[in-house]
């Protein structure tokens, strides 16, 4: 009698001990995220209610927030960021999906070579690729010299000096850098789909288009959702491309929100309160968009 | 049959074109690094002979060795710390999971939505108050623990057989030993994928070091490359050589770990 009780007790304490071990294992990571993400976020919110320069901050209600919507440069940066989001993210994800489903073909030759080539842009650093594209599209850059050689242009066109072409260059650069990254996620997702499903579809006479829309897309839905949320988040936080590819120019035509916030905090007279208010808006936008995507992605057909 | 043949041919054409576009800017970078600036502007597509001149000019103009050393130091220390801390957490969340831990995990996932630029000013003030600006600690702490890595390890811990844990317990190993001696060796491909991603992110990190590394000796490679474009006249040959040097470590790591990288991501996406 007492023996079973003792055994029970020991088992209980063992379970408790394991439970405790689990908590100890996850404590360092949890504390770091709390200290390096959540705490600064709270600080940013408090800062956003203050005005003044770096060391002389005063509480001033929501004036920073109302100021934001009258700031034409900020509204421009908001517009630019959403333009990149609406045009670049869908093109990139669809392209990545198509490439992934092509590479998933069992009979394809040189599969590894294609995969490596398409993923390679991801291995270059953000600063590096921004500068490569800046040089390629410069007035005396490669693209212009080719266009002149073929007689399409007489003199170099200033791609980065015109608002529309500069935006297009940023979008092309983003697609170049990130398509392969998303493709790897889709390829991994496709590995979890039985290949026999595709073979059965082929026997049933389904066209490649039908297979793509009826099998690949629905079965990859969770991965598509993941990449959509990651890309949205990444696009709302775009910084390096705006800074190093176009310098935000010409006259703020391509500046992103993060770039403008950086300028307000560290380039000009530091307006920490105003910068914090703008970055809090990004947080709210990311949260809303992630929520909407999860709601849409979760719908069962 | 001809229809599928045509579709097949089309597929190869598309893949070859996309591959060429993907590789071309990197090929151009490589070519430009060996040419004089004037030849780069003329649109040359062939290797030149100015590689060593460019190299000399680059090393004369910028502290390449310092930047290289710093970038390696920061990225390696950050990768090791992040892998240990996040894999411990991912393992803890999955193997000993209960309601409380699941709640904590979903709260941590919220941190994925916190934009880095939003935390930039508070972080800068925190590290400035702690007199930690210009230090390795300041470089690694903000990204030492990420919800993405924790999730990746938690996902892959799901496929770690419970029998192994039970057997190891009977053999008298304690929980920490099980983690280090059983889990880490079994999950090698997850670690490889996590390492590739973390190292690349650390190496490429630009915004945070730009803000808080203000002393001369603390420069990183991406900062050095960006500095080269500051002037009015850009020497494309030298610039592309710097870009090449800055890209080499991540490209090499990617090639070395490519296979396990794909496997690791597959485990995480399941």
Interface residues (C-beta under 8 A of the other chain):
Chain A: X18 X19 X21 X22 X23 X24 X25 X26 X28 X29 X30 X32 X33 X36 X37 X38 X39 X40 X41 X43 X44 X47 X99 X102 X103 X105 X108 X113 X114 X116 X117 X118 X119 X120 X121 X122 X123 X124 X125 X126 X127 X128 X129 X131 X132 X133 X134 X135 X136 X138 X140 X141 X142 X145 X146 X149 X176 X180 X184 X185 X187 X188 X189 X191 X192 X208 X223 X226 X233 X236 X237 X239 X240 X243 X244 X257 X258 X261 X262 X265 X266 X272 X275 X276 X279 X280 X282 X283 X286 X287 X290
Chain B: X7 X11 X14 X15 X18 X19 X20 X21 X22 X23 X25 X26 X28 X29 X32 X40 X41 X42 X43 X85 X86 X88 X89 X91 X92 X93 X95 X96 X97 X98 X101 X104 X108 X111 X112 X113 X114 X115 X116 X117 X118 X119 X120 X121 X122 X123 X124 X125 X126 X141 X142 X143 X144 X145 X146 X147 X150 X175 X176 X179 X200 X203 X204 X206 X207 X211 X221 X222 X225 X226 X229 X234 X236 X239 X240 X243 X246 X247 X250 X251 X253 X254 X255 X258 X261 X262 X265 X266 X268 X269 X270
